[in-house]
């Protein structure tokens, strides 16, 4: 049971890490690619 709980916590941590990563990457992409703004105007 303890092992399962640990793996669940790890999974959640990985997910949150990925969320933070993708957000940061999107911010960087926005700063870098201002020319591509027209094509990529989908609201999240």
Secondary structure, 3 states (H helix, E strand, C coil): CHHHHHHHHHHHHHHHHHHHHHHHHHHHHHHHCCHHHCCCCCCC
